[in-house]
Amino acid sequence: VLSGYLITGILLRMKEQQGTTGAALKSFYSRRACRILPAFILFLFMATAVFHIHWSHLWYWYAFFDANFANAFKKAAVWALAPLWSLAVEEQFYFVWPLLALLSSVKTLKRVALGIIVLAPILRAIFTPFVPQEYVYCLTLFRMDALAWGAAIAILEHQDPAWVHSRHRLAAICAVASGVIFCGLSALPSFRLNANSMFFNTLGYSLVAIVFAGTILYALGSQGGVAYSQLTLRPLRYMGQISYTFYLYHLGVLILVRQHVHSAFL
């Protein structure tokens, strides 16, 4: 959700600032490459050294940002690389969405984002009887509504900056309500991730996306108060700046810690 918001906002600003679509695309992809590739490549070298990865049957999943397919097809033999599935989803989003954002009108782009929000749960429902849970969890086709929620917020903010401030309290209510509904439904055995039920796959993922979309919208519209003061603390903002690299390494670090600390809680 956050990536959908950030990337769409960047693209809409580039659309206004750059003279041509080609120049905007070049600028966008060069910035993304500088942001993503150095940390990503360093992480692969570090993981190879620490976990003794043999790349002969794995390299193509990661060289072309298809780690989500590796996870879905259970080809990701090295658990430390598992977090790369969501990076792959974002990269696949970057291949399609920038061109659409730069060539379409804002009104059309908003319709596409809202259409994706509606379509993705329907696709999850249709495919649930036929595919494993990993497919629904990892593949972009089934998770694109999270990105679209963020994109929709960016588009609405771009159209009317005051909209964010006028809706932020309602967004907080929706986020809390969605979280409460999700937790309440979790008492049902069929409403679990591993149940791979049509009920969870249709509604569960959507509720999670609404929780985070509402949280982002509330944060954007807040200009004071306890939540605002907490969200703008310098240590938390620093964590945001390093969150990408932090995310790449976190599972590998946990694996190494578990070799020495045998408390599940710790």
Accessible surface in RSA format (square Angstrom, percent):
REM  Atomic radii and reference values for relative SASA: ProtOr
REM  Chains: A
REM  Algorithm: Lee & Richards
REM  Probe-radius: 1.40
REM  Slices: 20
REM RES _ NUM      All-atoms   Total-Side   Main-Chain    Non-polar    All polar
REM                ABS   REL    ABS   REL    ABS   REL    ABS   REL    ABS   REL
RES VAL A   1    30.74  20.2   8.29   7.5  22.45  54.1   8.29   7.2  22.45  60.9
RES LEU A   2   102.36  57.0  99.94  71.5   2.42   6.1  99.94  70.2   2.42   6.5
RES SER A   3    23.11  19.5  20.16  26.9   2.95   6.8   4.60   9.8  18.51  25.9
RES GLY A   4     0.00   0.0   0.00   N/A   0.00   0.0   0.00   0.0   0.00   0.0
RES TYR A   5    29.54  13.8  29.22  16.6   0.32   0.8  15.36  11.5  14.18  17.5
RES LEU A   6    88.40  49.2  86.14  61.6   2.26   5.7  88.15  61.9   0.25   0.7
RES ILE A   7     4.07   2.3   4.07   3.0   0.00   0.0   4.07   2.9   0.00   0.0
RES THR A   8     0.00   0.0   0.00   0.0   0.00   0.0   0.00   0.0   0.00   0.0
RES GLY A   9    10.42  12.8   0.00   N/A  10.42  12.8  10.17  27.9   0.25   0.6
RES ILE A  10    24.11  13.7  23.16  17.3   0.95   2.3  23.79  17.1   0.32   0.9
RES LEU A  11     0.32   0.2   0.00   0.0   0.32   0.8   0.15   0.1   0.17   0.5
RES LEU A  12     2.82   1.6   2.15   1.5   0.66   1.7   2.19   1.5   0.63   1.7
RES ARG A  13   125.93  52.9 125.58  64.0   0.35   0.8  50.19  68.6  75.74  45.9
RES MET A  14     6.21   3.2   6.21   4.1   0.00   0.0   6.21   5.3   0.00   0.0
RES LYS A  15    67.58  33.0  48.72  29.9  18.86  44.9  48.67  43.8  18.92  20.1
RES GLU A  16   126.10  72.4  89.57  67.8  36.52  87.0  41.02  79.3  85.08  69.5
RES GLN A  17   138.62  77.5 101.21  74.0  37.40  89.1  41.69  88.7  96.92  73.5
RES GLN A  18    61.59  34.4  48.79  35.7  12.80  30.5   2.76   5.9  58.83  44.6
RES GLY A  19    79.74  98.3   0.00   N/A  79.74  98.3  40.46 111.0  39.28  88.0
RES THR A  20    89.76  63.8  79.89  81.0   9.87  23.5  79.94 107.4   9.82  14.8
RES THR A  21    44.70  31.8  35.26  35.7   9.44  22.5  19.35  26.0  25.35  38.3
RES GLY A  22    48.04  59.2   0.00   N/A  48.04  59.2  37.03 101.6  11.01  24.7
RES ALA A  23    43.82  40.3  32.11  49.5  11.72  26.7  38.57  54.3   5.26  13.9
RES ALA A  24     1.29   1.2   1.29   2.0   0.00   0.0   1.29   1.8   0.00   0.0
RES LEU A  25    33.81  18.8  33.75  24.1   0.05   0.1  33.81  23.7   0.00   0.0
RES LYS A  26   161.58  78.8 151.66  93.1   9.92  23.6 102.64  92.4  58.94  62.8
RES SER A  27    29.34  24.8  23.30  31.1   6.04  13.9  16.03  34.1  13.31  18.6
RES PHE A  28     0.85   0.4   0.85   0.5   0.00   0.0   0.85   0.5   0.00   0.0
RES TYR A  29    78.80  36.8  75.23  42.8   3.56   9.3  68.49  51.5  10.30  12.7
RES SER A  30    58.51  49.4  49.27  65.8   9.24  21.3  44.93  95.7  13.58  19.0
RES ARG A  31   121.87  51.2 114.53  58.4   7.34  17.5  41.55  56.8  80.32  48.7
RES ARG A  32    40.62  17.1  40.40  20.6   0.22   0.5   6.88   9.4  33.73  20.4
RES ALA A  33    39.10  36.0  32.62  50.3   6.49  14.8  37.55  52.9   1.55   4.1
RES CYS A  34    98.84  74.8  80.31  89.6  18.54  43.6  30.41  77.0  68.43  73.8
RES ARG A  35   109.60  46.0  94.26  48.1  15.34  36.5  34.60  47.3  75.00  45.5
RES ILE A  36     9.44   5.4   9.44   7.0   0.00   0.0   9.44   6.8   0.00   0.0
RES LEU A  37    66.73  37.2  66.73  47.7   0.00   0.0  66.73  46.9   0.00   0.0
RES PRO A  38    81.83  59.6  67.83  61.8  14.00  50.9  77.11  63.7   4.72  29.3
RES ALA A  39    20.33  18.7  13.80  21.3   6.53  14.9  18.99  26.7   1.34   3.6
RES PHE A  40    10.04   5.0  10.04   6.2   0.00   0.0  10.04   6.1   0.00   0.0
RES ILE A  41    83.38  47.5  83.38  62.1   0.00   0.0  83.38  60.0   0.00   0.0
RES LEU A  42   105.15  58.6 102.79  73.5   2.35   5.9 104.69  73.5   0.46   1.2
RES PHE A  43     5.21   2.6   5.21   3.2   0.00   0.0   5.21   3.2   0.00   0.0
RES LEU A  44    31.50  17.5  31.08  22.2   0.42   1.0  31.50  22.1   0.00   0.0
RES PHE A  45   143.34  71.7 137.37  85.1   5.97  15.5 138.56  84.0   4.77  13.7
RES MET A  46    92.64  48.0  91.44  60.5   1.20   2.8  62.59  53.2  30.05  39.8
RES ALA A  47     4.28   3.9   0.45   0.7   3.83   8.7   3.97   5.6   0.31   0.8
RES THR A  48    43.05  30.6  40.53  41.1   2.52   6.0  37.52  50.4   5.53   8.4
RES ALA A  49    71.51  65.8  48.10  74.2  23.41  53.3  58.86  82.9  12.66  33.5
RES VAL A  50    66.74  43.9  47.20  42.7  19.54  47.1  53.17  46.2  13.57  36.8
RES PHE A  51    50.67  25.4  29.96  18.6  20.72  53.9  33.63  20.4  17.04  48.8
RES HIS A  52   138.38  75.6 125.58  87.3  12.79  32.7  88.33  91.0  50.04  58.2
RES ILE A  53    11.15   6.3   0.00   0.0  11.15  26.9   1.91   1.4   9.24  25.1
RES HIS A  54   150.25  82.1 136.67  95.0  13.58  34.8  96.88  99.8  53.38  62.1
RES TRP A  55    59.65  23.9  53.91  26.1   5.74  13.5  48.77  26.0  10.88  17.7
RES SER A  56    79.61  67.3  54.84  73.2  24.78  57.1  52.22 111.2  27.39  38.4
RES HIS A  57   143.07  78.2 137.96  95.9   5.11  13.1  93.63  96.5  49.44  57.5
RES LEU A  58    13.52   7.5  13.52   9.7   0.00   0.0  13.52   9.5   0.00   0.0
RES TRP A  59   127.09  51.0 124.95  60.5   2.13   5.0 108.60  57.9  18.48  30.0
RES TYR A  60    86.83  40.5  84.93  48.3   1.89   4.9  57.81  43.4  29.01  35.8
RES TRP A  61    42.01  16.9  41.86  20.3   0.15   0.3  40.70  21.7   1.31   2.1
RES TYR A  62     3.55   1.7   2.72   1.5   0.83   2.2   3.16   2.4   0.39   0.5
RES ALA A  63    57.87  53.2  25.60  39.5  32.26  73.4  36.51  51.4  21.35  56.6
RES PHE A  64   125.08  62.6 114.05  70.6  11.03  28.7 118.59  71.9   6.49  18.6
RES PHE A  65    27.82  13.9  25.95  16.1   1.86   4.8  27.74  16.8   0.08   0.2
RES ASP A  66    41.76  29.2  41.76  41.6   0.00   0.0   3.12   7.3  38.64  38.5
RES ALA A  67     2.59   2.4   2.59   4.0   0.00   0.0   2.59   3.6   0.00   0.0
RES ASN A  68     0.00   0.0   0.00   0.0   0.00   0.0   0.00   0.0   0.00   0.0
RES PHE A  69    68.90  34.5  68.90  42.7   0.00   0.0  68.90  41.8   0.00   0.0
RES ALA A  70     0.00   0.0   0.00   0.0   0.00   0.0   0.00   0.0   0.00   0.0
RES ASN A  71    23.58  16.3  15.56  15.0   8.02  19.3   8.64  20.8  14.94  14.4
RES ALA A  72     2.94   2.7   0.00   0.0   2.94   6.7   0.00   0.0   2.94   7.8
RES PHE A  73    78.61  39.3  60.92  37.7  17.69  46.0  66.24  40.2  12.37  35.4
RES LYS A  74   154.69  75.5 122.01  74.9  32.69  77.8  78.42  70.6  76.27  81.2
RES LYS A  75   113.60  55.4 104.50  64.1   9.10  21.7  51.85  46.7  61.75  65.8
RES ALA A  76    24.18  22.2   6.07   9.4  18.11  41.2   6.52   9.2  17.66  46.8
RES ALA A  77    90.85  83.5  49.40  76.2  41.45  94.3  61.49  86.6  29.36  77.8
RES VAL A  78    25.45  16.7  21.96  19.9   3.49   8.4  25.07  21.8   0.38   1.0
RES TRP A  79   154.57  62.0 148.99  72.1   5.58  13.1 138.94  74.1  15.63  25.4
RES ALA A  80     0.77   0.7   0.43   0.7   0.34   0.8   0.43   0.6   0.34   0.9
RES LEU A  81     0.50   0.3   0.25   0.2   0.25   0.6   0.25   0.2   0.25   0.7
RES ALA A  82     7.85   7.2   7.76  12.0   0.09   0.2   7.85  11.0   0.00   0.0
RES PRO A  83     6.46   4.7   2.73   2.5   3.73  13.6   6.42   5.3   0.04   0.3
RES LEU A  84     3.31   1.8   2.44   1.7   0.87   2.2   2.47   1.7   0.84   2.3
RES TRP A  85    37.34  15.0  37.31  18.1   0.03   0.1  26.15  13.9  11.19  18.2
RES SER A  86    26.05  22.0  25.64  34.2   0.41   0.9  20.23  43.1   5.82   8.2
RES LEU A  87    10.75   6.0   8.58   6.1   2.17   5.5  10.70   7.5   0.05   0.1
RES ALA A  88     0.80   0.7   0.56   0.9   0.24   0.5   0.57   0.8   0.23   0.6
RES VAL A  89     9.69   6.4   9.69   8.8   0.00   0.0   9.69   8.4   0.00   0.0
RES GLU A  90    46.01  26.4  46.01  34.8   0.00   0.0   5.29  10.2  40.72  33.2
RES GLU A  91    15.45   8.9  15.44  11.7   0.00   0.0   0.00   0.0  15.45  12.6
RES GLN A  92    31.24  17.5  26.60  19.4   4.64  11.1  23.68  50.4   7.56   5.7
RES PHE A  93    20.59  10.3  15.80   9.8   4.79  12.5  20.59  12.5   0.00   0.0
RES TYR A  94     8.92   4.2   8.92   5.1   0.00   0.0   3.28   2.5   5.64   7.0
RES PHE A  95   123.71  61.9 103.59  64.2  20.12  52.4 104.07  63.1  19.64  56.2
RES VAL A  96   102.23  67.3  97.61  88.4   4.62  11.1 100.66  87.5   1.56   4.2
RES TRP A  97     7.64   3.1   7.59   3.7   0.05   0.1   7.62   4.1   0.01   0.0
RES PRO A  98     0.00   0.0   0.00   0.0   0.00   0.0   0.00   0.0   0.00   0.0
RES LEU A  99    82.74  46.1  82.74  59.2   0.00   0.0  82.74  58.1   0.00   0.0
RES LEU A 100    59.25  33.0  54.39  38.9   4.86  12.2  58.58  41.1   0.67   1.8
RES ALA A 101     0.60   0.5   0.31   0.5   0.29   0.7   0.31   0.4   0.29   0.8
RES LEU A 102    10.87   6.1   1.92   1.4   8.95  22.5   1.92   1.4   8.95  24.1
RES LEU A 103   119.60  66.6  85.00  60.8  34.61  87.0  87.20  61.2  32.40  87.2
RES SER A 104    16.42  13.9   8.78  11.7   7.64  17.6   8.12  17.3   8.30  11.6
RES SER A 105    62.91  53.2  48.55  64.8  14.36  33.1  50.31 107.1  12.60  17.7
RES VAL A 106    35.00  23.0  31.61  28.6   3.39   8.2  31.95  27.8   3.05   8.3
RES LYS A 107   122.49  59.8 120.70  74.1   1.79   4.3  67.57  60.8  54.92  58.5
RES THR A 108    59.26  42.1  59.20  60.0   0.06   0.1  36.08  48.5  23.18  35.0
RES LEU A 109     0.43   0.2   0.43   0.3   0.00   0.0   0.43   0.3   0.00   0.0
RES LYS A 110    51.87  25.3  51.87  31.8   0.00   0.0  16.84  15.2  35.03  37.3
RES ARG A 111   151.01  63.4 141.27  72.0   9.74  23.2  52.55  71.8  98.46  59.7
RES VAL A 112    46.11  30.3  39.17  35.5   6.94  16.7  45.33  39.4   0.77   2.1
RES ALA A 113     0.00   0.0   0.00   0.0   0.00   0.0   0.00   0.0   0.00   0.0
RES LEU A 114    85.23  47.5  84.27  60.3   0.97   2.4  84.65  59.4   0.59   1.6
RES GLY A 115    36.87  45.5   0.00   N/A  36.87  45.5  33.92  93.1   2.95   6.6
RES ILE A 116    32.71  18.6  32.07  23.9   0.64   1.6  32.36  23.3   0.35   1.0
RES ILE A 117    23.33  13.3  20.53  15.3   2.80   6.7  20.53  14.8   2.80   7.6
RES VAL A 118    95.04  62.5  88.17  79.8   6.87  16.6  93.28  81.1   1.76   4.8
RES LEU A 119    79.89  44.5  79.07  56.6   0.82   2.1  79.77  56.0   0.12   0.3
RES ALA A 120     0.00   0.0   0.00   0.0   0.00   0.0   0.00   0.0   0.00   0.0
RES PRO A 121    18.71  13.6  18.71  17.1   0.00   0.0  18.71  15.4   0.00   0.0
RES ILE A 122    84.47  48.1  82.28  61.3   2.19   5.3  84.47  60.8   0.00   0.0
RES LEU A 123    27.33  15.2  27.33  19.6   0.00   0.0  27.33  19.2   0.00   0.0
RES ARG A 124     0.02   0.0   0.02   0.0   0.00   0.0   0.00   0.0   0.02   0.0
RES ALA A 125    18.73  17.2  18.30  28.2   0.44   1.0  18.59  26.2   0.14   0.4
RES ILE A 126    96.16  54.7  86.72  64.6   9.44  22.8  94.19  67.8   1.97   5.3
RES PHE A 127    73.35  36.7  73.35  45.4   0.00   0.0  73.35  44.5   0.00   0.0
RES THR A 128    10.47   7.4   6.47   6.6   4.00   9.5   6.47   8.7   4.00   6.0
RES PRO A 129    85.53  62.3  42.83  39.0  42.70 155.2  54.28  44.8  31.25 194.2
RES PHE A 130   156.01  78.1 121.07  75.0  34.93  90.9 128.10  77.7  27.91  79.9
RES VAL A 131    25.48  16.8  18.30  16.6   7.18  17.3  21.00  18.2   4.48  12.2
RES PRO A 132    65.51  47.7  55.16  50.3  10.35  37.6  64.84  53.5   0.67   4.2
RES GLN A 133    28.87  16.1  26.22  19.2   2.65   6.3   9.09  19.3  19.78  15.0
RES GLU A 134    48.01  27.6  47.49  35.9   0.52   1.2  19.57  37.9  28.44  23.2
RES TYR A 135    56.08  26.2  56.08  31.9   0.00   0.0  25.35  19.1  30.73  37.9
RES VAL A 136     0.00   0.0   0.00   0.0   0.00   0.0   0.00   0.0   0.00   0.0
RES TYR A 137    72.74  34.0  72.74  41.4   0.00   0.0  32.52  24.4  40.23  49.6
RES CYS A 138     5.97   4.5   5.97   6.7   0.00   0.0   0.00   0.0   5.97   6.4
RES LEU A 139    20.71  11.5  20.71  14.8   0.00   0.0  20.71  14.5   0.00   0.0
RES THR A 140    29.22  20.8  27.47  27.9   1.74   4.2  27.47  36.9   1.74   2.6
RES LEU A 141    85.44  47.6  79.60  56.9   5.84  14.7  82.57  58.0   2.87   7.7
RES PHE A 142     6.55   3.3   6.55   4.1   0.00   0.0   6.55   4.0   0.00   0.0
RES ARG A 143    45.24  19.0  44.01  22.4   1.22   2.9   5.18   7.1  40.05  24.3
RES MET A 144    32.57  16.9  31.41  20.8   1.16   2.8  13.56  11.5  19.00  25.2
RES ASP A 145     3.89   2.7   3.89   3.9   0.00   0.0   0.20   0.5   3.69   3.7
RES ALA A 146    21.94  20.2  21.94  33.9   0.00   0.0  21.94  30.9   0.00   0.0
RES LEU A 147     9.08   5.1   9.08   6.5   0.00   0.0   9.08   6.4   0.00   0.0
RES ALA A 148     2.12   1.9   0.53   0.8   1.59   3.6   2.12   3.0   0.00   0.0
RES TRP A 149    65.44  26.3  65.44  31.7   0.00   0.0  64.13  34.2   1.32   2.1
RES GLY A 150     0.00   0.0   0.00   N/A   0.00   0.0   0.00   0.0   0.00   0.0
RES ALA A 151     0.05   0.0   0.05   0.1   0.00   0.0   0.05   0.1   0.00   0.0
RES ALA A 152     5.58   5.1   5.58   8.6   0.00   0.0   5.58   7.9   0.00   0.0
RES ILE A 153     8.48   4.8   8.48   6.3   0.00   0.0   8.48   6.1   0.00   0.0
RES ALA A 154     2.95   2.7   0.48   0.7   2.48   5.6   0.73   1.0   2.23   5.9
RES ILE A 155     0.00   0.0   0.00   0.0   0.00   0.0   0.00   0.0   0.00   0.0
RES LEU A 156    44.43  24.7  43.45  31.1   0.98   2.5  43.45  30.5   0.98   2.6
RES GLU A 157    48.61  27.9  47.68  36.1   0.93   2.2  12.62  24.4  35.99  29.4
RES HIS A 158    59.97  32.8  35.43  24.6  24.53  62.8  21.73  22.4  38.24  44.5
RES GLN A 159    83.01  46.4  47.03  34.4  35.98  85.7  27.95  59.5  55.06  41.8
RES ASP A 160    68.90  48.3  67.79  67.5   1.11   2.6  22.94  54.0  45.96  45.8
RES PRO A 161    93.98  68.5  91.48  83.4   2.50   9.1  91.70  75.7   2.28  14.1
RES ALA A 162    61.89  56.9  56.03  86.5   5.87  13.3  59.36  83.6   2.53   6.7
RES TRP A 163    49.87  20.0  48.03  23.2   1.84   4.3  39.73  21.2  10.14  16.5
RES VAL A 164     2.47   1.6   2.47   2.2   0.00   0.0   2.47   2.1   0.00   0.0
RES HIS A 165    79.03  43.2  69.56  48.3   9.47  24.2  45.06  46.4  33.97  39.5
RES SER A 166    75.11  63.5  37.56  50.1  37.55  86.5  45.68  97.3  29.43  41.2
RES ARG A 167   100.60  42.2 100.41  51.2   0.19   0.4  12.49  17.1  88.11  53.4
RES HIS A 168    27.65  15.1  27.65  19.2   0.00   0.0  18.40  19.0   9.26  10.8
RES ARG A 169   172.99  72.6 170.90  87.1   2.09   5.0  59.38  81.2 113.60  68.9
RES LEU A 170   100.79  56.1  97.24  69.6   3.55   8.9  98.16  68.9   2.62   7.1
RES ALA A 171     7.73   7.1   1.14   1.8   6.59  15.0   6.93   9.8   0.80   2.1
RES ALA A 172    26.07  24.0  23.67  36.5   2.39   5.4  26.07  36.7   0.00   0.0
RES ILE A 173   113.58  64.6 109.15  81.3   4.43  10.7 112.61  81.1   0.97   2.6
RES CYS A 174    54.34  41.1  50.39  56.2   3.96   9.3  14.13  35.8  40.21  43.4
RES ALA A 175     8.95   8.2   7.08  10.9   1.88   4.3   7.56  10.7   1.39   3.7
RES VAL A 176   100.98  66.4  93.55  84.7   7.43  17.9 100.27  87.1   0.71   1.9
RES ALA A 177    44.38  40.8  37.41  57.7   6.97  15.9  44.08  62.1   0.31   0.8
RES SER A 178     8.74   7.4   8.53  11.4   0.21   0.5   0.09   0.2   8.65  12.1
RES GLY A 179    20.39  25.2   0.00   N/A  20.39  25.2  20.34  55.8   0.05   0.1
RES VAL A 180    98.83  65.0  93.57  84.7   5.26  12.7  96.64  84.0   2.19   5.9
RES ILE A 181    86.45  49.2  80.36  59.9   6.09  14.7  86.15  62.0   0.30   0.8
RES PHE A 182    50.62  25.3  50.62  31.4   0.00   0.0  50.62  30.7   0.00   0.0
RES CYS A 183    91.46  69.2  76.91  85.8  14.55  34.2  28.12  71.2  63.34  68.3
RES GLY A 184    48.98  60.4   0.00   N/A  48.98  60.4  38.67 106.1  10.31  23.1
RES LEU A 185    40.56  22.6  39.47  28.2   1.10   2.8  40.05  28.1   0.51   1.4
RES SER A 186    32.97  27.9  29.43  39.3   3.54   8.1  24.23  51.6   8.73  12.2
RES ALA A 187    80.43  74.0  51.29  79.1  29.15  66.3  61.15  86.1  19.29  51.1
RES LEU A 188    80.75  45.0  80.75  57.8   0.00   0.0  80.75  56.7   0.00   0.0
RES PRO A 189   107.61  78.4  99.56  90.8   8.05  29.3 100.57  83.0   7.03  43.7
RES SER A 190    49.41  41.7  44.14  58.9   5.27  12.1  36.74  78.2  12.66  17.7
RES PHE A 191     1.41   0.7   0.00   0.0   1.41   3.7   0.00   0.0   1.41   4.0
RES ARG A 192   113.73  47.8 111.12  56.6   2.62   6.2  40.51  55.4  73.22  44.4
RES LEU A 193    64.21  35.8  59.10  42.3   5.11  12.8  59.10  41.5   5.11  13.7
RES ASN A 194   128.43  88.6 103.85 100.4  24.59  59.2  32.47  78.2  95.96  92.8
RES ALA A 195    47.30  43.5  11.88  18.3  35.43  80.6  24.43  34.4  22.87  60.6
RES ASN A 196    33.99  23.4  25.30  24.5   8.68  20.9   9.98  24.0  24.01  23.2
RES SER A 197    24.10  20.4  17.16  22.9   6.94  16.0  24.10  51.3   0.00   0.0
RES MET A 198    96.48  50.0  91.24  60.4   5.24  12.5  56.35  47.9  40.12  53.2
RES PHE A 199    78.34  39.2  68.29  42.3  10.04  26.1  75.67  45.9   2.67   7.6
RES PHE A 200    12.86   6.4  12.86   8.0   0.00   0.0  12.86   7.8   0.00   0.0
RES ASN A 201     0.04   0.0   0.04   0.0   0.00   0.0   0.00   0.0   0.04   0.0
RES THR A 202    45.38  32.3  43.99  44.6   1.39   3.3  43.28  58.1   2.10   3.2
RES LEU A 203    64.41  35.9  63.83  45.7   0.58   1.5  64.41  45.2   0.00   0.0
RES GLY A 204     0.00   0.0   0.00   N/A   0.00   0.0   0.00   0.0   0.00   0.0
RES TYR A 205    15.29   7.1  10.01   5.7   5.28  13.7  11.16   8.4   4.13   5.1
RES SER A 206    16.95  14.3  16.95  22.6   0.00   0.0  15.94  34.0   1.00   1.4
RES LEU A 207    10.79   6.0  10.79   7.7   0.00   0.0  10.79   7.6   0.00   0.0
RES VAL A 208    55.36  36.4  54.61  49.4   0.74   1.8  55.36  48.1   0.00   0.0
RES ALA A 209     4.36   4.0   2.01   3.1   2.34   5.3   4.17   5.9   0.18   0.5
RES ILE A 210    44.91  25.6  44.89  33.4   0.02   0.0  44.89  32.3   0.02   0.1
RES VAL A 211    35.45  23.3  35.45  32.1   0.00   0.0  35.45  30.8   0.00   0.0
RES PHE A 212   111.82  55.9 111.78  69.2   0.03   0.1 111.78  67.8   0.03   0.1
RES ALA A 213     5.24   4.8   4.84   7.5   0.40   0.9   5.12   7.2   0.12   0.3
RES GLY A 214     6.42   7.9   0.00   N/A   6.42   7.9   5.60  15.4   0.82   1.8
RES THR A 215    66.63  47.4  63.12  64.0   3.51   8.4  55.12  74.0  11.51  17.4
RES ILE A 216    24.51  13.9  22.25  16.6   2.26   5.4  24.47  17.6   0.04   0.1
RES LEU A 217    16.46   9.2  16.46  11.8   0.00   0.0  16.46  11.6   0.00   0.0
RES TYR A 218    59.11  27.6  59.11  33.6   0.00   0.0  28.00  21.0  31.11  38.4
RES ALA A 219    37.05  34.1  25.49  39.3  11.56  26.3  25.84  36.4  11.21  29.7
RES LEU A 220    56.01  31.2  36.76  26.3  19.25  48.4  40.80  28.7  15.21  40.9
RES GLY A 221     3.49   4.3   0.00   N/A   3.49   4.3   0.00   0.0   3.49   7.8
RES SER A 222     8.26   7.0   2.63   3.5   5.64  13.0   3.95   8.4   4.31   6.0
RES GLN A 223   144.40  80.7 112.75  82.4  31.65  75.3  36.38  77.4 108.01  81.9
RES GLY A 224    42.81  52.8   0.00   N/A  42.81  52.8  27.54  75.6  15.27  34.2
RES GLY A 225    56.85  70.1   0.00   N/A  56.85  70.1  39.93 109.6  16.92  37.9
RES VAL A 226   120.27  79.1 113.13 102.4   7.14  17.2 115.28 100.2   4.99  13.5
RES ALA A 227    37.89  34.8  28.61  44.1   9.28  21.1  34.50  48.6   3.38   9.0
RES TYR A 228    84.38  39.4  84.28  48.0   0.09   0.2  41.82  31.4  42.56  52.5
RES SER A 229    53.51  45.2  47.27  63.1   6.24  14.4  44.08  93.9   9.43  13.2
RES GLN A 230    94.92  53.1  94.63  69.2   0.29   0.7  33.00  70.2  61.92  47.0
RES LEU A 231    79.27  44.1  67.75  48.5  11.52  29.0  67.75  47.6  11.52  31.0
RES THR A 232    52.47  37.3  42.34  42.9  10.13  24.1  32.75  44.0  19.73  29.8
RES LEU A 233    88.99  49.6  86.22  61.7   2.77   7.0  88.99  62.5   0.00   0.0
RES ARG A 234   203.68  85.5 197.83 100.8   5.85  13.9  73.22 100.1 130.46  79.1
RES PRO A 235    95.77  69.8  87.92  80.1   7.86  28.6  94.86  78.3   0.91   5.7
RES LEU A 236    90.27  50.3  83.94  60.1   6.33  15.9  85.23  59.9   5.04  13.6
RES ARG A 237   149.97  63.0 139.39  71.1  10.57  25.2  33.15  45.3 116.82  70.8
RES TYR A 238   124.42  58.1 122.46  69.7   1.96   5.1  85.66  64.4  38.76  47.8
RES MET A 239    77.36  40.1  76.60  50.7   0.77   1.8  58.46  49.7  18.90  25.0
RES GLY A 240    43.32  53.4   0.00   N/A  43.32  53.4  32.71  89.8  10.61  23.8
RES GLN A 241   125.28  70.1 106.52  77.8  18.76  44.7  41.95  89.3  83.32  63.2
RES ILE A 242    58.19  33.1  53.84  40.1   4.34  10.5  58.17  41.9   0.02   0.0
RES SER A 243    53.71  45.4  50.01  66.7   3.69   8.5  32.47  69.1  21.24  29.8
RES TYR A 244    31.15  14.5  24.86  14.1   6.29  16.4  31.15  23.4   0.00   0.0
RES THR A 245    55.66  39.6  55.41  56.2   0.25   0.6  38.47  51.7  17.18  26.0
RES PHE A 246   112.27  56.2 103.29  64.0   8.98  23.4 110.30  66.9   1.97   5.6
RES TYR A 247    78.71  36.7  76.05  43.3   2.66   6.9  69.27  52.1   9.44  11.6
RES LEU A 248     0.24   0.1   0.21   0.1   0.03   0.1   0.21   0.1   0.03   0.1
RES TYR A 249    54.21  25.3  53.40  30.4   0.82   2.1  50.00  37.6   4.22   5.2
RES HIS A 250    64.07  35.0  58.10  40.4   5.96  15.3  39.39  40.6  24.68  28.7
RES LEU A 251    22.03  12.3  22.03  15.8   0.00   0.0  22.03  15.5   0.00   0.0
RES GLY A 252     5.75   7.1   0.00   N/A   5.75   7.1   5.75  15.8   0.00   0.0
RES VAL A 253    78.51  51.7  77.69  70.3   0.82   2.0  77.79  67.6   0.72   2.0
RES LEU A 254    74.78  41.6  74.75  53.5   0.03   0.1  74.75  52.5   0.03   0.1
RES ILE A 255    34.87  19.8  33.02  24.6   1.85   4.5  33.88  24.4   0.99   2.7
RES LEU A 256    66.16  36.8  65.61  46.9   0.55   1.4  66.05  46.4   0.11   0.3
RES VAL A 257    62.56  41.2  58.56  53.0   4.01   9.7  62.55  54.3   0.01   0.0
RES ARG A 258   139.95  58.8 132.03  67.3   7.92  18.9  54.23  74.1  85.72  52.0
RES GLN A 259   107.32  60.0  82.19  60.1  25.13  59.8  37.58  80.0  69.75  52.9
RES HIS A 260   147.55  80.6 120.33  83.6  27.22  69.6  82.76  85.3  64.79  75.4
RES VAL A 261    55.47  36.5  49.27  44.6   6.20  14.9  51.99  45.2   3.49   9.5
RES HIS A 262   160.63  87.8 120.72  83.9  39.91 102.1  92.66  95.5  67.98  79.1
RES SER A 263    50.72  42.9  32.94  44.0  17.78  40.9  31.08  66.2  19.64  27.5
RES ALA A 264   112.88 103.8  69.52 107.3  43.36  98.6  82.12 115.6  30.76  81.5
RES PHE A 265   192.34  96.2 159.76  99.0  32.58  84.8 168.91 102.4  23.42  67.0
RES LEU A 266   149.72  83.4  98.28  70.3  51.43 129.3 111.52  78.3  38.20 102.8
END  Absolute sums over single chains surface
CHAIN  1 A    14745.8      12648.8       2097.0      10425.0       4320.8
END  Absolute sums over all chains
TOTAL         14745.8      12648.8       2097.0      10425.0       4320.8
